[in-house]
Structures are given as C-alpha cells and as structure tokens.
Amino acid sequence: MSSTFTPDTLRTRILHEDGDIFVIDKPAGLAVHKAGRITDHLDLYLPFLAGEDGVPPRLAHRLDRDTAGCLVLGRSPWALKRLGDMFAAGHVEKTYWAVSDGIPEEPQGTIDYPLLKLVIPGAWNIVTHPDGQPAVTDYRVLGTSNGRAWLELKPRTGRTHQIRVHCAAIDCPLVGEPYYGPERRPPGNLHLLARSVGFTLAFDRAPITAVAPPPPHMRDALAGCGWDGN
C-alpha cells in the first residue's frame, strides 16, 4: 500500500456516507483498481470502509488514475445495481472542472465527437472517429488567463477519457495531459477534477449531492483563471 495514502486518509476523504453509498474524494494519481503494472490502487483500501457485516463497498463507476474528485461506491448489491443502471442511463449528474491550455472559441457549447478505442499490442488509445461510440460533452468557460481556460464540463455520455479527448479535439488539451496534448508529458499532473455528482437513488430517498475540492496541484492554475477558493 502507498506510504502517503492510508486507511485514515481514506476516512478523511469521505464526502457523503449513508447506509447505501459512499462518495469519496479520490486523490489524483491513485488508480481505482489493479491493472497492468499498477500495484497500489483504491481497491486495497476499501475493506477499511466495510460495515458491521465485514463487506467492503464496491466501485459504482470509474475515474481515470490521474483524475481527482467524486467517486461513488455502493455498499450493497441493491445499491450497486441501482447505481449501475443510473450511470448507464445518464441519471447521475456529473460536473467536472478542468484547466486547459487553449481557450474555446465560444464561451459555452457542446462537443459531439464519437470516440473509438484503438488497440495495439501492449497499448491502446482513444481517438475521435465517425465509427466510434457516440460521445457528447457540454462545456462552459468559467474564467481565462494567459491562454488558459477554467472549464466546467458536463459529459452526457461516459466514454473512456471522453473529456480529455474532447478538449484536445477543440484545441484545448488539459494542462498536464500526458497522452492527448501536443506533446507527451509524464503522467501525474492532470488538471481534471470530478467536481460534483448529484442523483436520487430511489423515489423514497432524499437527493444526494457531493462536491469535491480542487486538489493542490490545480489550485494555482484555477486561481489564475479567476477561481476565488470556493
């Protein structure tokens, strides 16, 4: 396990907790599950959130390793099934913040490019392509400075790397983007935050909203574009 991420750290990152779900603030740089050479991942820590029955919560969806912010966990088979159906149907409102190198031509709009996963031995990539899966992202510019933009993004679909590829496709790759920008950079400094999630788990349940604070590596860039710290 990571020397910088501990069970106690996980507890401090809970944004919402009830009998059915957790919403946690996932740190940037922590993968959600084991893959390839990844040995430190969130699944290792979920047993520390187990209830009295000893059953840990499970992922209701995914976030990229370098994306910070709101991650929803289900605490029961019913909750996981319900959340899975809601995410698939687009009934979970997801809002992201990002800082881009480049400013969109319009202050708000919709990016509508199908996305295709290209697989080669030992690697894969996501590209915009007419034969890809439908992918739609709404965006709004919240502030700008020195050629950068603070973006609010609301994906209508949930494709892999959707926001990152869509922003690059309009010549606004995200700050710290290691794969889809004009040059390859070391991963770990991506300026992308799953800012909030909102949903109602069932008609007899209260609406749930959770908001994650910007991670430390994004704060200076956001402040430069007008973020006031709230």
C-alpha positions as a Markdown table, in Angstrom:
| # | Residue | x | y | z |
|---|---|---|---|---|
| 1 | Met | 0.0 | 0.0 | 0.0 |
| 2 | Ser | 1.0 | 3.6 | -0.5 |
| 3 | Ser | 3.0 | 5.3 | 2.1 |
| 4 | Thr | 1.1 | 8.5 | 1.5 |
| 5 | Phe | -2.4 | 7.1 | 1.4 |
| 6 | Thr | -3.7 | 5.2 | 4.4 |
| 7 | Pro | -7.0 | 3.9 | 5.8 |
| 8 | Asp | -7.2 | 7.0 | 8.0 |
| 9 | Thr | -6.6 | 9.2 | 4.9 |
| 10 | Leu | -9.5 | 7.4 | 3.2 |
| 11 | Arg | -11.8 | 8.2 | 6.0 |
| 12 | Thr | -11.0 | 11.9 | 5.9 |
| 13 | Arg | -11.9 | 11.9 | 2.2 |
| 14 | Ile | -15.5 | 10.8 | 2.6 |
| 15 | Leu | -17.8 | 13.4 | 1.1 |
| 16 | His | -21.1 | 11.6 | 1.7 |
| 17 | Glu | -22.0 | 8.5 | 3.7 |
| 18 | Asp | -25.3 | 6.7 | 4.3 |
| 19 | Gly | -26.5 | 3.1 | 4.6 |
| 20 | Asp | -26.4 | 2.6 | 0.8 |
| 21 | Ile | -23.4 | 4.5 | -0.6 |
| 22 | Phe | -20.2 | 6.4 | 0.0 |
| 23 | Val | -19.0 | 9.3 | -2.1 |
| 24 | Ile | -15.3 | 9.8 | -1.6 |
| 25 | Asp | -12.8 | 12.4 | -2.9 |
| 26 | Lys | -10.3 | 10.2 | -4.9 |
| 27 | Pro | -6.8 | 11.7 | -5.0 |
| 28 | Ala | -5.1 | 12.2 | -8.3 |
| 29 | Gly | -2.6 | 9.6 | -9.1 |
| 30 | Leu | -4.4 | 6.7 | -7.3 |
| 31 | Ala | -5.8 | 4.1 | -9.7 |
| 32 | Val | -9.2 | 2.7 | -8.7 |
| 33 | His | -8.2 | -1.0 | -9.3 |
| 34 | Lys | -5.4 | -3.2 | -10.3 |
| 35 | Ala | -4.3 | -3.1 | -13.9 |
| 36 | Gly | -1.1 | -3.9 | -15.7 |
| 37 | Arg | 1.9 | -2.9 | -13.5 |
| 38 | Ile | -0.3 | -1.0 | -11.0 |
| 39 | Thr | 0.2 | -2.4 | -7.5 |
| 40 | Asp | -1.2 | 0.4 | -5.4 |
| 41 | His | -4.9 | 1.1 | -6.0 |
| 42 | Leu | -8.1 | 2.1 | -4.2 |
| 43 | Asp | -9.5 | -1.5 | -4.1 |
| 44 | Leu | -6.8 | -2.2 | -1.5 |
| 45 | Tyr | -8.3 | 0.3 | 0.9 |
| 46 | Leu | -12.0 | -0.3 | 0.5 |
| 47 | Pro | -12.1 | -3.1 | 3.2 |
| 48 | Phe | -11.4 | -0.4 | 5.7 |
| 49 | Leu | -14.8 | 1.1 | 4.9 |
| 50 | Ala | -16.6 | -2.2 | 5.5 |
| 51 | Gly | -19.7 | -2.2 | 7.6 |
| 52 | Glu | -20.6 | -4.5 | 10.5 |
| 53 | Asp | -21.1 | -7.3 | 8.1 |
| 54 | Gly | -17.5 | -7.0 | 7.0 |
| 55 | Val | -18.4 | -6.5 | 3.3 |
| 56 | Pro | -16.5 | -3.6 | 1.7 |
| 57 | Pro | -18.2 | -1.1 | -0.6 |
| 58 | Arg | -17.5 | -1.5 | -4.3 |
| 59 | Leu | -17.0 | 0.9 | -7.2 |
| 60 | Ala | -20.2 | 2.1 | -8.9 |
| 61 | His | -18.2 | 3.7 | -11.7 |
| 62 | Arg | -14.6 | 4.6 | -12.6 |
| 63 | Leu | -12.3 | 7.6 | -12.7 |
| 64 | Asp | -9.0 | 7.8 | -14.5 |
| 65 | Arg | -5.9 | 7.3 | -12.4 |
| 66 | Asp | -4.9 | 11.0 | -12.7 |
| 67 | Thr | -8.4 | 12.4 | -12.3 |
| 68 | Ala | -9.3 | 13.7 | -8.8 |
| 69 | Gly | -12.6 | 14.1 | -7.2 |
| 70 | Cys | -16.0 | 12.5 | -6.6 |
| 71 | Leu | -16.1 | 8.7 | -6.8 |
| 72 | Val | -19.3 | 6.8 | -5.9 |
| 73 | Leu | -19.2 | 3.5 | -4.0 |
| 74 | Gly | -22.1 | 1.1 | -3.4 |
| 75 | Arg | -22.5 | -0.6 | -0.1 |
| 76 | Ser | -24.9 | -3.3 | -1.1 |
| 77 | Pro | -25.8 | -5.4 | -4.2 |
| 78 | Trp | -29.1 | -3.4 | -4.5 |
| 79 | Ala | -27.3 | 0.0 | -4.4 |
| 80 | Leu | -24.6 | -1.2 | -6.9 |
| 81 | Lys | -27.3 | -2.4 | -9.3 |
| 82 | Arg | -29.3 | 0.8 | -8.9 |
| 83 | Leu | -26.2 | 3.0 | -9.4 |
| 84 | Gly | -25.0 | 1.0 | -12.4 |
| 85 | Asp | -28.4 | 1.4 | -14.1 |
| 86 | Met | -28.5 | 5.2 | -13.3 |
| 87 | Phe | -25.0 | 5.8 | -14.6 |
| 88 | Ala | -25.8 | 3.8 | -17.7 |
| 89 | Ala | -29.0 | 5.8 | -18.3 |
| 90 | Gly | -27.4 | 9.2 | -17.6 |
| 91 | His | -29.4 | 9.8 | -14.5 |
| 92 | Val | -26.4 | 10.8 | -12.5 |
| 93 | Glu | -25.4 | 14.5 | -12.9 |
| 94 | Lys | -21.7 | 14.7 | -13.2 |
| 95 | Thr | -19.8 | 18.0 | -13.3 |
| 96 | Tyr | -16.1 | 18.3 | -13.9 |
| 97 | Trp | -13.7 | 21.2 | -13.6 |
| 98 | Ala | -10.6 | 21.4 | -15.8 |
| 99 | Val | -7.9 | 23.9 | -16.8 |
| 100 | Ser | -7.0 | 23.8 | -20.5 |
| 101 | Asp | -4.1 | 25.0 | -22.5 |
| 102 | Gly | -6.1 | 27.0 | -25.0 |
| 103 | Ile | -9.4 | 28.8 | -24.8 |
| 104 | Pro | -12.5 | 27.6 | -26.6 |
| 105 | Glu | -13.8 | 29.8 | -29.4 |
| 106 | Glu | -17.2 | 30.0 | -27.8 |
| 107 | Pro | -17.9 | 30.7 | -24.1 |
| 108 | Gln | -20.1 | 27.6 | -23.9 |
| 109 | Gly | -21.1 | 24.8 | -26.2 |
| 110 | Thr | -21.3 | 21.1 | -26.9 |
| 111 | Ile | -18.6 | 18.8 | -28.1 |
| 112 | Asp | -20.1 | 16.0 | -30.1 |
| 113 | Tyr | -17.4 | 13.7 | -31.5 |
| 114 | Pro | -17.8 | 9.8 | -31.5 |
| 115 | Leu | -14.9 | 8.1 | -29.8 |
| 116 | Leu | -13.1 | 5.0 | -30.9 |
| 117 | Lys | -10.7 | 2.8 | -28.9 |
| 118 | Leu | -7.6 | 1.7 | -30.9 |
| 119 | Val | -5.8 | -1.3 | -29.6 |
| 120 | Ile | -2.3 | -2.3 | -30.5 |
| 121 | Pro | -0.2 | -5.0 | -28.7 |
| 122 | Gly | 0.6 | -3.7 | -25.3 |
| 123 | Ala | -1.2 | -0.3 | -25.7 |
| 124 | Trp | -4.4 | 1.4 | -26.6 |
| 125 | Asn | -5.6 | 4.9 | -27.4 |
| 126 | Ile | -8.8 | 6.8 | -27.8 |
| 127 | Val | -9.5 | 8.9 | -31.0 |
| 128 | Thr | -12.3 | 10.8 | -32.5 |
| 129 | His | -13.7 | 8.8 | -35.4 |
| 130 | Pro | -17.1 | 8.5 | -37.2 |
| 131 | Asp | -17.2 | 4.8 | -36.5 |
| 132 | Gly | -16.8 | 5.3 | -32.7 |
| 133 | Gln | -19.3 | 5.3 | -29.9 |
| 134 | Pro | -21.5 | 8.4 | -29.5 |
| 135 | Ala | -19.9 | 10.8 | -27.0 |
| 136 | Val | -21.3 | 14.2 | -26.0 |
| 137 | Thr | -19.8 | 16.8 | -23.6 |
| 138 | Asp | -21.3 | 20.2 | -22.7 |
| 139 | Tyr | -18.8 | 22.8 | -21.6 |
| 140 | Arg | -18.8 | 26.3 | -20.1 |
| 141 | Val | -15.8 | 28.7 | -19.7 |
| 142 | Leu | -15.7 | 30.0 | -16.1 |
| 143 | Gly | -12.6 | 32.1 | -16.5 |
| 144 | Thr | -9.5 | 32.6 | -18.6 |
| 145 | Ser | -5.9 | 33.9 | -18.2 |
| 146 | Asn | -2.7 | 33.8 | -20.3 |
| 147 | Gly | -4.1 | 31.4 | -22.9 |
| 148 | Arg | -5.6 | 29.0 | -20.4 |
| 149 | Ala | -9.3 | 28.4 | -19.6 |
| 150 | Trp | -11.1 | 27.2 | -16.4 |
| 151 | Leu | -13.8 | 24.9 | -17.8 |
| 152 | Glu | -16.9 | 23.4 | -16.4 |
| 153 | Leu | -17.7 | 20.2 | -18.2 |
| 154 | Lys | -20.8 | 18.0 | -18.1 |
| 155 | Pro | -20.5 | 14.7 | -20.0 |
| 156 | Arg | -23.8 | 13.4 | -21.3 |
| 157 | Thr | -22.1 | 10.0 | -22.0 |
| 158 | Gly | -19.4 | 8.2 | -20.1 |
| 159 | Arg | -16.8 | 7.1 | -22.6 |
| 160 | Thr | -13.2 | 6.3 | -21.6 |
| 161 | His | -11.1 | 9.5 | -21.5 |
| 162 | Gln | -14.1 | 11.4 | -23.0 |
| 163 | Ile | -13.4 | 14.8 | -21.5 |
| 164 | Arg | -9.7 | 14.6 | -22.2 |
| 165 | Val | -10.1 | 13.6 | -25.9 |
| 166 | His | -12.9 | 16.1 | -26.5 |
| 167 | Cys | -11.0 | 19.0 | -25.0 |
| 168 | Ala | -7.9 | 18.1 | -27.2 |
| 169 | Ala | -10.2 | 17.9 | -30.2 |
| 170 | Ile | -11.2 | 21.5 | -29.9 |
| 171 | Asp | -7.5 | 22.5 | -29.5 |
| 172 | Cys | -7.8 | 22.9 | -25.7 |
| 173 | Pro | -5.9 | 20.0 | -24.2 |
| 174 | Leu | -5.9 | 19.8 | -20.5 |
| 175 | Val | -3.0 | 21.1 | -18.5 |
| 176 | Gly | -0.8 | 18.2 | -17.6 |
| 177 | Glu | -2.3 | 16.0 | -20.2 |
| 178 | Pro | 0.2 | 13.1 | -20.9 |
| 179 | Tyr | -1.4 | 11.5 | -23.9 |
| 180 | Tyr | -3.8 | 13.7 | -25.9 |
| 181 | Gly | -1.9 | 17.0 | -25.9 |
| 182 | Pro | 0.6 | 18.3 | -28.5 |
| 183 | Glu | 3.4 | 16.6 | -26.6 |
| 184 | Arg | 3.8 | 13.6 | -24.3 |
| 185 | Arg | 4.3 | 14.5 | -20.7 |
| 186 | Pro | 4.9 | 12.4 | -17.6 |
| 187 | Pro | 1.5 | 11.4 | -16.0 |
| 188 | Gly | 0.5 | 12.7 | -12.6 |
| 189 | Asn | -0.3 | 16.4 | -13.1 |
| 190 | Leu | -3.6 | 16.3 | -15.0 |
| 191 | His | -5.8 | 19.3 | -14.3 |
| 192 | Leu | -9.1 | 17.5 | -14.2 |
| 193 | Leu | -11.5 | 17.2 | -11.2 |
| 194 | Ala | -14.7 | 15.3 | -10.9 |
| 195 | Arg | -16.2 | 18.4 | -9.1 |
| 196 | Ser | -19.6 | 17.1 | -8.1 |
| 197 | Val | -22.2 | 14.3 | -8.5 |
| 198 | Gly | -25.9 | 14.5 | -7.9 |
| 199 | Phe | -28.6 | 11.8 | -8.0 |
| 200 | Thr | -31.6 | 10.4 | -6.3 |
| 201 | Leu | -31.2 | 6.7 | -5.5 |
| 202 | Ala | -34.9 | 5.9 | -5.3 |
| 203 | Phe | -38.2 | 7.8 | -5.2 |
| 204 | Asp | -38.4 | 7.4 | -1.4 |
| 205 | Arg | -34.8 | 8.6 | -0.8 |
| 206 | Ala | -33.5 | 12.2 | -0.4 |
| 207 | Pro | -31.5 | 13.6 | -3.3 |
| 208 | Ile | -27.7 | 13.3 | -2.8 |
| 209 | Thr | -25.2 | 15.9 | -3.9 |
| 210 | Ala | -21.4 | 15.7 | -3.2 |
| 211 | Val | -18.8 | 18.3 | -4.1 |
| 212 | Ala | -15.0 | 17.7 | -4.1 |
| 213 | Pro | -12.5 | 20.5 | -3.5 |
| 214 | Pro | -9.8 | 21.1 | -6.1 |
| 215 | Pro | -6.6 | 19.1 | -5.5 |
| 216 | Pro | -3.5 | 21.1 | -4.5 |
| 217 | His | -1.9 | 20.8 | -8.0 |
| 218 | Met | -4.8 | 22.5 | -9.6 |
| 219 | Arg | -5.4 | 25.4 | -7.2 |
| 220 | Asp | -2.8 | 27.9 | -8.6 |
| 221 | Ala | -4.0 | 27.4 | -12.2 |
| 222 | Leu | -7.6 | 27.8 | -11.2 |
| 223 | Ala | -6.9 | 30.9 | -9.1 |
| 224 | Gly | -5.1 | 32.3 | -12.1 |
| 225 | Cys | -8.3 | 31.9 | -14.1 |
| 226 | Gly | -10.5 | 33.6 | -11.5 |
| 227 | Trp | -11.4 | 30.9 | -9.0 |
| 228 | Asp | -11.9 | 32.5 | -5.6 |
| 229 | Gly | -11.3 | 29.4 | -3.5 |
| 230 | Asn | -15.0 | 28.4 | -3.2 |
